[in-house]
């Protein structure tokens, strides 16, 4: 060679040198490390109920309410919000499949046939077939990171679907409990109207006998009219709750009404044990798992953006099936020489999104602990208030009985007797509301503790 260097050798050395320079320059893309850590207390501040077994997905059925079970079954089939969440899972899984396909070679085939001829030439038929293959070698992990990000996003959507199901079930159960409590209060108002009718009759008899003034009859009629207003207002409130259930469940109003027409009274929740360690409780929350998976996906996306700063190498080739001797094969390198800073900007965008995902995870953890604490606090208050409400009803019932007996004997005014009746009625409504609050807080606590959801492992 007489000391001469071949031009191809010079080109390859220059290419290698340029690639090395680009690799070094890619390392200069600095990022801020996202931190997704949020310390929590060792124990919940509120008292923790310790009754029954560990949380399980069959808790709803253990309320022993056939109508609620039917509503939940319909919601699982027909709820628009749940179907939307399921569609999101389908989309995320399909996107994960698309990203995973980039890890494998791409093979395409083609075939064509043509007929040619002319006035002075014979008719000719030409057939040709070819195969083309290409494969980008994932030298710096861009494709692997992108596939991992999509896979983690799909897992996050799975967790989101579980969370949507738990939220829907809790919403339906909570509205159902409100409806049943509303009907119990409605029954109290109906009893009041029946009592008022008897009062009007008794007042007329006492006035005729001279034991009470004739004005008591007007007072009795006015009280009956007020009770009728309260009853109609309560009926309207119950109707609105039934209509709300139809929207949540996604079923026709007539179907919901037929379910609600059977049964009655408030369901009795089965108490369940919740751990006194917030960290353990958080593992049973699908929204916490979703936020964690979103953060992991964002980190993988940032890794893919960083890998895109480096050169890429691909192999491609083709062969003509009709002529196997005609083929081509060779490598190709793509060097990100100048793109106006687009790739580095993509890294910064991905870095910011990872930081956002980290902070979203921390916020979700804090919210989850707060929801459990709040549900525990309100549950404990409702249980204590429920006992007091039952004691109040018993006392006011006894007091009203004594006042009513004196009134019928002409020794008490109708105004005082009506005041005692209203006090008893108010105590009865409060007792129903406290029972309602206790059941609703059990439902809220069950939802806050993850609704019986069990976390599944996700491949990295």
RODO-2510 file (C-alpha; in nm, 4 decimals, decimal comma):
residues 460
     n   res          X          Y          Z
     1     x     0,0000     0,0000     0,0000
     2     x     0,3175     0,2177     0,0223
     3     x     0,1921     0,3873     0,3432
     4     x    -0,1265     0,5129     0,1810
     5     x    -0,4557     0,4988     0,3697
     6     x    -0,7627     0,3747     0,1840
     7     x    -1,0409     0,6383     0,1533
     8     x    -1,2955     0,3946     0,3011
     9     x    -1,0752     0,3540     0,6088
    10     x    -1,0585     0,7307     0,6477
    11     x    -1,4386     0,7509     0,6225
    12     x    -1,4954     0,4781     0,8818
    13     x    -1,2483     0,6412     1,1234
    14     x    -1,4222     0,9733     1,0804
    15     x    -1,7594     0,8079     1,1352
    16     x    -1,6398     0,6380     1,4524
    17     x    -1,4883     0,9604     1,5792
    18     x    -1,8090     1,1501     1,5086
    19     x    -2,0134     0,8834     1,6831
    20     x    -1,7857     0,8990     1,9878
    21     x    -1,8200     1,2766     1,9989
    22     x    -2,1981     1,2481     1,9803
    23     x    -2,2009     0,9928     2,2609
    24     x    -1,9962     1,2255     2,4812
    25     x    -2,2156     1,5225     2,3960
    26     x    -2,5255     1,3188     2,4815
    27     x    -2,3908     1,2745     2,8326
    28     x    -2,4071     1,6526     2,8782
    29     x    -2,7903     1,6462     2,8841
    30     x    -2,8364     1,7050     3,2568
    31     x    -3,1593     1,6144     3,4362
    32     x    -3,3083     1,6551     3,7843
    33     x    -3,3589     1,3294     3,9693
    34     x    -3,7305     1,2874     4,0589
    35     x    -3,7978     1,1714     4,4171
    36     x    -4,1173     0,9744     4,4818
    37     x    -4,0880     0,9177     4,8557
    38     x    -4,3433     1,0197     5,1141
    39     x    -4,2974     0,9138     5,4791
    40     x    -4,6135     0,8230     5,6714
    41     x    -4,6898     0,7642     6,0374
    42     x    -4,6341     0,4239     6,1924
    43     x    -4,9939     0,4124     6,3183
    44     x    -5,3196     0,5848     6,2365
    45     x    -5,4027     0,8694     6,4719
    46     x    -5,7699     0,7713     6,4891
    47     x    -5,8883     0,4595     6,6701
    48     x    -5,8788     0,1514     6,4520
    49     x    -6,1726    -0,0925     6,4661
    50     x    -6,0604    -0,4505     6,5185
    51     x    -6,3501    -0,6768     6,4345
    52     x    -6,4118    -0,9635     6,1980
    53     x    -6,1683    -1,0843     5,9371
    54     x    -5,9271    -0,9116     5,7056
    55     x    -6,0649    -0,7012     5,4204
    56     x    -6,2025    -0,9083     5,1335
    57     x    -6,3765    -0,8416     4,8043
    58     x    -6,6924    -1,0177     4,9227
    59     x    -6,7664    -0,7464     5,1764
    60     x    -7,0495    -0,5956     4,9715
    61     x    -7,2367    -0,9256     4,9606
    62     x    -7,1857    -0,9624     5,3347
    63     x    -7,4061    -0,6589     5,3919
    64     x    -7,6801    -0,9182     5,3515
    65     x    -7,8932    -0,6919     5,1321
    66     x    -8,0275    -0,8609     4,8194
    67     x    -8,1393    -0,5337     4,6594
    68     x    -7,7967    -0,3754     4,6979
    69     x    -7,6312    -0,6843     4,5523
    70     x    -7,8595    -0,6617     4,2486
    71     x    -7,7797    -0,2930     4,2001
    72     x    -7,4068    -0,3651     4,2180
    73     x    -7,4424    -0,6472     3,9669
    74     x    -7,6226    -0,4168     3,7227
    75     x    -7,3641    -0,1424     3,7759
    76     x    -7,0843    -0,3850     3,6941
    77     x    -7,2572    -0,4638     3,3646
    78     x    -7,3975    -0,1289     3,2566
    79     x    -7,2216     0,1641     3,4252
    80     x    -7,0886     0,4121     3,1652
    81     x    -6,7994     0,5121     3,3921
    82     x    -6,6864     0,1511     3,4307
    83     x    -6,7101     0,0853     3,0579
    84     x    -6,5028     0,3956     2,9920
    85     x    -6,2368     0,2711     3,2351
    86     x    -6,2365    -0,0687     3,0608
    87     x    -6,1829     0,1006     2,7239
    88     x    -5,8835     0,2860     2,8686
    89     x    -5,7330    -0,0483     2,9732
    90     x    -5,7837    -0,1848     2,6211
    91     x    -5,6149     0,1191     2,4690
    92     x    -5,3171     0,1012     2,7060
    93     x    -5,2653    -0,2703     2,6433
    94     x    -5,2763    -0,2143     2,2676
    95     x    -5,0194     0,0657     2,2981
    96     x    -4,7953    -0,1653     2,5017
    97     x    -4,8190    -0,4222     2,2239
    98     x    -4,7170    -0,1618     1,9679
    99     x    -4,4110    -0,0597     2,1692
   100     x    -4,3059    -0,4202     2,2297
   101     x    -4,3177    -0,4844     1,8536
   102     x    -4,0288    -0,2372     1,8047
   103     x    -3,7954    -0,4863     1,9753
   104     x    -3,8320    -0,7392     1,6930
   105     x    -3,7267    -0,7433     1,3275
   106     x    -3,9691    -0,6112     1,0688
   107     x    -4,0327    -0,8365     0,7690
   108     x    -4,2492    -0,7333     0,4727
   109     x    -4,3228    -0,9070     0,1495
   110     x    -4,4398    -0,7881    -0,1886
   111     x    -4,5584    -0,9446    -0,5091
   112     x    -4,6621    -0,8072    -0,8447
   113     x    -4,7650    -0,9392    -1,1782
   114     x    -4,7788    -0,7525    -1,5076
   115     x    -4,8815    -0,8336    -1,8622
   116     x    -4,7178    -0,6549    -2,1575
   117     x    -4,7537    -0,6866    -2,5330
   118     x    -4,7864    -0,4964    -2,8568
   119     x    -4,8853    -0,5184    -3,2205
   120     x    -4,5482    -0,6535    -3,3221
   121     x    -4,4538    -0,8387    -3,0036
   122     x    -4,5810    -1,1400    -2,8232
   123     x    -4,7772    -1,1051    -2,5040
   124     x    -4,5531    -1,1416    -2,1939
   125     x    -4,6445    -1,2032    -1,8309
   126     x    -4,3937    -1,0981    -1,5659
   127     x    -4,4200    -1,2119    -1,2044
   128     x    -4,2001    -1,0841    -0,9239
   129     x    -4,1884    -1,1344    -0,5494
   130     x    -3,9590    -0,9890    -0,2854
   131     x    -3,8916    -0,9908     0,0878
   132     x    -3,7601    -0,6908     0,2811
   133     x    -3,6323    -0,7095     0,6384
   134     x    -3,5097    -0,4462     0,8814
   135     x    -3,4108    -0,4477     1,2465
   136     x    -3,2961    -0,1591     1,4614
   137     x    -3,0415    -0,2837     1,7134
   138     x    -3,1371    -0,1465     2,0540
   139     x    -2,7810    -0,0520     2,1494
   140     x    -2,8685     0,2087     2,4129
   141     x    -3,2036     0,0711     2,5320
   142     x    -3,4382     0,3224     2,3697
   143     x    -3,6801     0,0570     2,2425
   144     x    -3,6594    -0,1427     2,5666
   145     x    -3,7295     0,1665     2,7753
   146     x    -4,0197     0,2678     2,5517
   147     x    -4,1682    -0,0818     2,5733
   148     x    -4,1264    -0,0810     2,9515
   149     x    -4,2974     0,2591     2,9758
   150     x    -4,5953     0,1358     2,7754
   151     x    -4,6154    -0,1855     2,9764
   152     x    -4,6131     0,0079     3,3031
   153     x    -4,8776     0,2474     3,1702
   154     x    -5,0979    -0,0484     3,0857
   155     x    -5,0522    -0,1847     3,4379
   156     x    -5,1431     0,1599     3,5742
   157     x    -5,4643     0,1531     3,3701
   158     x    -5,5436    -0,1897     3,5168
   159     x    -5,5095    -0,0394     3,8637
   160     x    -5,7202     0,2592     3,7548
   161     x    -5,9940     0,0214     3,6408
   162     x    -5,9915    -0,1494     3,9808
   163     x    -6,0134     0,1915     4,1435
   164     x    -6,3046     0,2863     3,9175
   165     x    -6,4884    -0,0330     4,0143
   166     x    -6,4312     0,0316     4,3859
   167     x    -6,5445     0,3937     4,3527
   168     x    -6,8531     0,2925     4,1574
   169     x    -6,9453     0,0210     4,4080
   170     x    -6,8979     0,2627     4,6965
   171     x    -7,1039     0,5301     4,5228
   172     x    -7,3907     0,2899     4,4527
   173     x    -7,3811     0,1480     4,8063
   174     x    -7,3635     0,4946     4,9624
   175     x    -7,6567     0,6277     4,7571
   176     x    -7,8554     0,3129     4,8321
   177     x    -7,8012     0,3628     5,2073
   178     x    -7,9113     0,7258     5,1738
   179     x    -8,2253     0,6112     4,9912
   180     x    -8,3148     0,3546     5,2577
   181     x    -8,2588     0,6105     5,5341
   182     x    -8,4692     0,8615     5,3421
   183     x    -8,7568     0,6141     5,3276
   184     x    -8,7287     0,5505     5,7023
   185     x    -8,7598     0,9232     5,7685
   186     x    -9,0519     0,9313     5,5265
   187     x    -9,2206     0,6631     5,7373
   188     x    -9,1732     0,8827     6,0468
   189     x    -9,3517     1,1702     5,8706
   190     x    -9,6341     0,9373     5,7653
   191     x    -9,6740     0,8310     6,1256
   192     x    -9,6867     1,1979     6,2207
   193     x    -9,9714     1,2607     5,9755
   194     x   -10,1627     0,9621     6,1116
   195     x   -10,1055     1,0923     6,4619
   196     x   -10,2221     1,4392     6,3562
   197     x   -10,5468     1,2940     6,2214
   198     x   -10,6142     1,1345     6,5595
   199     x   -10,5208     1,4616     6,7299
   200     x   -10,7713     1,6567     6,5197
   201     x   -11,0440     1,4094     6,6152
   202     x   -10,9506     1,4146     6,9839
   203     x   -10,9294     1,7950     6,9849
   204     x   -11,2810     1,8202     6,8493
   205     x   -11,4079     1,5896     7,1199
   206     x   -11,2257     1,7816     7,3966
   207     x   -11,3556     2,1165     7,2634
   208     x   -11,7096     1,9822     7,2487
   209     x   -11,6780     1,8633     7,6096
   210     x   -11,5407     2,1999     7,7153
   211     x   -11,1987     2,0685     7,8154
   212     x   -11,0083     2,2717     7,5527
   213     x   -11,0678     2,5926     7,3599
   214     x   -11,1995     2,5811     7,0031
   215     x   -10,8743     2,7395     6,8834
   216     x   -10,6971     2,4090     6,9502
   217     x   -10,8834     2,2643     6,6531
   218     x   -10,7275     2,5293     6,4252
   219     x   -10,3858     2,4556     6,5749
   220     x   -10,4309     2,0840     6,5148
   221     x   -10,5277     2,1434     6,1490
   222     x   -10,2249     2,3699     6,0999
   223     x    -9,9943     2,1079     6,2478
   224     x   -10,1393     1,8461     6,0138
   225     x   -10,0788     2,0740     5,7134
   226     x    -9,7161     2,1298     5,8195
   227     x    -9,6660     1,7531     5,8541
   228     x    -9,8038     1,7029     5,5015
   229     x    -9,5488     1,9517     5,3635
   230     x    -9,2641     1,7686     5,5388
   231     x    -9,3854     1,4365     5,3982
   232     x    -9,4039     1,5617     5,0391
   233     x    -9,0589     1,7175     5,0623
   234     x    -8,9167     1,3931     5,1968
   235     x    -9,0815     1,1912     4,9198
   236     x    -8,9216     1,4194     4,6609
   237     x    -8,5793     1,3757     4,8227
   238     x    -8,6183     0,9976     4,8110
   239     x    -8,7219     1,0135     4,4477
   240     x    -8,4121     1,2155     4,3556
   241     x    -8,1915     0,9544     4,5241
   242     x    -8,3613     0,6785     4,3224
   243     x    -8,2977     0,8779     4,0044
   244     x    -7,9334     0,9241     4,1037
   245     x    -7,9003     0,5467     4,1404
   246     x    -8,0335     0,4952     3,7888
   247     x    -7,7616     0,7223     3,6478
   248     x    -7,4827     0,5602     3,8511
   249     x    -7,5911     0,2057     3,7723
   250     x    -7,6639     0,2815     3,4072
   251     x    -8,0020     0,1076     3,4087
   252     x    -8,3562     0,2264     3,3229
   253     x    -8,5413     0,4018     3,6030
   254     x    -8,8169     0,1411     3,5983
   255     x    -8,5646    -0,1360     3,6637
   256     x    -8,4177     0,0558     3,9586
   257     x    -8,7624     0,1308     4,1001
   258     x    -8,8602    -0,2359     4,0858
   259     x    -8,5482    -0,3304     4,2817
   260     x    -8,6022    -0,0584     4,5411
   261     x    -8,9675    -0,1559     4,5831
   262     x    -8,8613    -0,4754     4,7593
   263     x    -8,6797    -0,5029     5,0872
   264     x    -8,6376    -0,2112     5,3237
   265     x    -8,4458    -0,0772     5,6174
   266     x    -8,0759    -0,0039     5,6449
   267     x    -7,8248    -0,2814     5,5714
   268     x    -7,6031    -0,4002     5,8537
   269     x    -7,2360    -0,3889     5,7520
   270     x    -7,0026    -0,6627     5,8607
   271     x    -6,7170    -0,5050     6,0519
   272     x    -6,3730    -0,5754     5,9115
   273     x    -6,0229    -0,5430     6,0478
   274     x    -5,7978    -0,2697     5,9190
   275     x    -5,4276    -0,2702     5,9925
   276     x    -5,2943    -0,0083     6,2279
   277     x    -4,9960     0,0497     5,9948
   278     x    -5,0701     0,3062     5,7189
   279     x    -4,7978     0,1573     5,4974
   280     x    -4,9839    -0,1745     5,4885
   281     x    -5,3137    -0,0012     5,4169
   282     x    -5,1604     0,1917     5,1268
   283     x    -5,0627    -0,1315     4,9546
   284     x    -5,4324    -0,2118     4,9255
   285     x    -5,5176     0,1129     4,7422
   286     x    -5,5376     0,0861     4,3615
   287     x    -5,4891     0,4606     4,3196
   288     x    -5,1576     0,4421     4,5058
   289     x    -5,0481     0,1542     4,2840
   290     x    -5,1594     0,3498     3,9772
   291     x    -4,9584     0,6558     4,0824
   292     x    -4,6524     0,4415     4,1514
   293     x    -4,6793     0,2730     3,8116
   294     x    -4,7292     0,6090     3,6398
   295     x    -4,4077     0,7301     3,8017
   296     x    -4,2191     0,4184     3,6905
   297     x    -4,3537     0,4656     3,3380
   298     x    -4,2439     0,8298     3,3369
   299     x    -3,8937     0,7273     3,4470
   300     x    -3,8764     0,4712     3,1660
   301     x    -3,9943     0,7346     2,9177
   302     x    -3,7172     0,9664     3,0381
   303     x    -3,4678     0,6831     2,9885
   304     x    -3,5917     0,6337     2,6328
   305     x    -3,5567     1,0062     2,5636
   306     x    -3,1979     0,9983     2,6892
   307     x    -3,1210     0,6936     2,4749
   308     x    -3,2523     0,8814     2,1709
   309     x    -2,9578     1,1204     2,2072
   310     x    -2,7195     0,8438     2,0990
   311     x    -2,6607     0,6976     1,7520
   312     x    -2,8808     0,4123     1,6307
   313     x    -2,7749     0,1137     1,4248
   314     x    -3,0059    -0,0878     1,2030
   315     x    -2,9699    -0,3878     0,9768
   316     x    -3,1678    -0,4170     0,6571
   317     x    -3,1785    -0,6472     0,3588
   318     x    -3,3935    -0,7657     0,0712
   319     x    -3,4147    -1,0652    -0,1575
   320     x    -3,6019    -1,1251    -0,4808
   321     x    -3,7871    -1,4529    -0,4452
   322     x    -3,8001    -1,5147    -0,8195
   323     x    -3,4247    -1,4612    -0,8412
   324     x    -3,2526    -1,5725    -0,5156
   325     x    -2,9186    -1,4585    -0,6507
   326     x    -3,0452    -1,1016    -0,6377
   327     x    -3,0162    -0,9874    -0,2751
   328     x    -2,8762    -0,7103    -0,0579
   329     x    -2,7842    -0,6779     0,3091
   330     x    -2,6017    -0,4210     0,5191
   331     x    -2,5923    -0,2072     0,8326
   332     x    -2,6906     0,1582     0,8576
   333     x    -2,6052     0,4037     1,1316
   334     x    -2,8116     0,7102     1,2167
   335     x    -2,6212     0,9949     1,3832
   336     x    -2,8160     1,2782     1,5543
   337     x    -2,5834     1,5499     1,4247
   338     x    -2,8084     1,8533     1,4385
   339     x    -3,1775     1,8770     1,5236
   340     x    -3,2016     2,2241     1,6671
   341     x    -3,2024     2,0890     2,0236
   342     x    -3,5189     1,8835     1,9749
   343     x    -3,3845     1,5658     2,1391
   344     x    -3,2442     1,7482     2,4414
   345     x    -3,5746     1,9332     2,4766
   346     x    -3,7509     1,5963     2,4726
   347     x    -3,5290     1,4836     2,7597
   348     x    -3,6168     1,7943     2,9590
   349     x    -3,9876     1,7420     2,8897
   350     x    -3,9660     1,3786     2,9994
   351     x    -3,7705     1,4843     3,3094
   352     x    -4,0403     1,7376     3,4032
   353     x    -4,3122     1,4776     3,3517
   354     x    -4,1242     1,2324     3,5755
   355     x    -4,0967     1,4966     3,8477
   356     x    -4,4685     1,5673     3,8115
   357     x    -4,5452     1,1951     3,8400
   358     x    -4,3290     1,1721     4,1520
   359     x    -4,5130     1,4587     4,3183
   360     x    -4,8467     1,3105     4,2095
   361     x    -4,7478     0,9869     4,3826
   362     x    -4,6605     1,1719     4,7038
   363     x    -4,9925     1,3593     4,6885
   364     x    -5,1818     1,0323     4,6367
   365     x    -5,0129     0,8777     4,9404
   366     x    -5,0982     1,1761     5,1596
   367     x    -5,4574     1,1775     5,0327
   368     x    -5,4937     0,8043     5,0939
   369     x    -5,3762     0,8310     5,4556
   370     x    -5,6020     1,1329     5,5093
   371     x    -5,9064     0,9476     5,3723
   372     x    -5,8495     0,6498     5,6006
   373     x    -5,7937     0,8779     5,9000
   374     x    -6,1071     1,0781     5,8183
   375     x    -6,3232     0,7684     5,7723
   376     x    -6,1972     0,6220     6,1009
   377     x    -6,2665     0,9468     6,2868
   378     x    -6,6175     0,9865     6,1454
   379     x    -6,6962     0,6177     6,2008
   380     x    -6,5969     0,6359     6,5665
   381     x    -6,8066     0,9518     6,6087
   382     x    -7,1077     0,7951     6,4355
   383     x    -7,0931     0,4847     6,6531
   384     x    -7,0790     0,6912     6,9717
   385     x    -7,3532     0,9285     6,8533
   386     x    -7,5740     0,6367     6,7522
   387     x    -7,5846     0,5069     7,1077
   388     x    -7,6720     0,8544     7,2374
   389     x    -7,9451     0,8936     6,9752
   390     x    -8,1111     0,5679     7,0802
   391     x    -8,1063     0,6807     7,4442
   392     x    -8,2630     1,0136     7,3436
   393     x    -8,5451     0,8462     7,1506
   394     x    -8,6322     0,6239     7,4459
   395     x    -8,6408     0,9225     7,6832
   396     x    -8,8449     1,1501     7,4572
   397     x    -9,0909     0,8698     7,3802
   398     x    -9,1551     0,8206     7,7488
   399     x    -9,1903     1,1965     7,8003
   400     x    -9,4358     1,2342     7,5124
   401     x    -9,6440     0,9449     7,6421
   402     x    -9,6775     1,1170     7,9780
   403     x    -9,7677     1,4575     7,8252
   404     x   -10,0184     1,2981     7,5875
   405     x   -10,1889     1,1173     7,8717
   406     x   -10,2243     1,4414     8,0701
   407     x   -10,3484     1,6258     7,7577
   408     x   -10,6200     1,3699     7,6925
   409     x   -10,7332     1,4213     8,0516
   410     x   -10,7539     1,7965     7,9886
   411     x   -10,4612     1,8852     8,2122
   412     x   -10,2176     1,9988     7,9429
   413     x   -10,2383     2,2367     7,6467
   414     x   -10,2241     2,1152     7,2872
   415     x    -9,9286     2,3453     7,2275
   416     x    -9,7191     2,1709     7,4934
   417     x    -9,8326     1,8319     7,3720
   418     x    -9,7359     1,9238     7,0123
   419     x    -9,3957     2,0457     7,1288
   420     x    -9,3329     1,7099     7,3000
   421     x    -9,4399     1,5243     6,9837
   422     x    -9,2097     1,7278     6,7614
   423     x    -8,9206     1,6717     6,9988
   424     x    -8,9790     1,2957     6,9812
   425     x    -9,0070     1,3097     6,6025
   426     x    -8,6825     1,5052     6,5758
   427     x    -8,5075     1,2511     6,7985
   428     x    -8,6369     0,9642     6,5829
   429     x    -8,5078     1,1313     6,2655
   430     x    -8,1715     1,1960     6,4314
   431     x    -8,1486     0,8297     6,5331
   432     x    -8,2087     0,7232     6,1708
   433     x    -7,9483     0,9715     6,0508
   434     x    -7,6915     0,8382     6,2963
   435     x    -7,7562     0,4804     6,1841
   436     x    -7,7210     0,5997     5,8252
   437     x    -7,3969     0,7815     5,9063
   438     x    -7,2473     0,4723     6,0675
   439     x    -7,3225     0,2509     5,7665
   440     x    -7,1971     0,5157     5,5254
   441     x    -6,8733     0,5552     5,7197
   442     x    -6,8154     0,1806     5,7126
   443     x    -6,8522     0,2040     5,3344
   444     x    -6,6180     0,5052     5,3215
   445     x    -6,3613     0,3236     5,5345
   446     x    -6,3827     0,0135     5,3173
   447     x    -6,3265     0,2277     5,0073
   448     x    -6,0428     0,4231     5,1726
   449     x    -5,8712     0,0964     5,2693
   450     x    -5,8720    -0,0222     4,9078
   451     x    -6,2095    -0,1927     4,8829
   452     x    -6,0655    -0,5422     4,9112
   453     x    -5,8403    -0,4941     4,6067
   454     x    -5,5276    -0,7068     4,6006
   455     x    -5,2182    -0,5770     4,4262
   456     x    -5,0783    -0,7896     4,1462
   457     x    -4,7111    -0,8030     4,0543
   458     x    -4,5929    -0,6231     3,7417
   459     x    -4,2986    -0,7352     3,5360
   460     x    -4,0400    -0,4618     3,4889
***
